[in-house]
Amino acid sequence: MKEEKDRKLSAKEQKRLGVFEETCERLSREGYKKTDLTIGIVKANLFVFLLAIPIVAIGVLLFAWRNPISLLTPTPHGSLLFIVLFFVLIVAHELIHGLTWSIYAEHHFKDIEFGFMKEYLTPYCTCTTPILKNHYILGALMPCIVLGIFPTAIGILLGSHLLFWIGIVMILSAGGDIMIVWKVLTFKKQDLSKEILIYDHPTQAGSVIFEK
């Protein structure tokens, strides 16, 4: 299988990669040490598959505990609405990434770009300037919180099949984001006093850490 980093880039991606490389060189001259934390799309998809088992199991058990009479069986009307909502929320997922990161990016929403990896049928959002670690993590996890955790919890409390399953699927849709954040959180700084910047990779899933 062709490596993700070897795929043919669009003109927009090539331009963004050029800016990325120039920024990396500038930060290096300023004394920052670079560490690559990118992940492969295939590995991220495998992580989502493994994540699905405990997430679905725990979710169904909580739903059944809260709503012992209600069965988690879809209806034709509910299934159609679910499909429509899924595609709408996939777009909303990337928009939430962008809106959150834009708060902290140097030029705000001008530093946010959206795209689509047709080889993997994967939409994406990227921040084109380095931001602080906590801000990066917040932007990465916000879609999971807003579109995944909240609807799942409300679905369980209200006994809503639609909200529950939409929430579960959106949590799983954020599996790659969770994996990216996990790599950032488990990154071991050599010096706790060092400043950390996170730069979203322009063409691959994941990020690059700069420490000084």
PyMOL commands that set and color helices and strands:
alter all, ss='L'
color gray80, all
select helices_A, chain A and resi 4-6+11-29+41-66+76-104+108-111+133-158+161-173+175-185
alter helices_A, ss='H'
color red, helices_A
select strands_A, chain A and resi 33-39+112-117+122-127+131-132+196-200+205-211
alter strands_A, ss='S'
color yellow, strands_A
deselect
rebuild
show_as cartoon
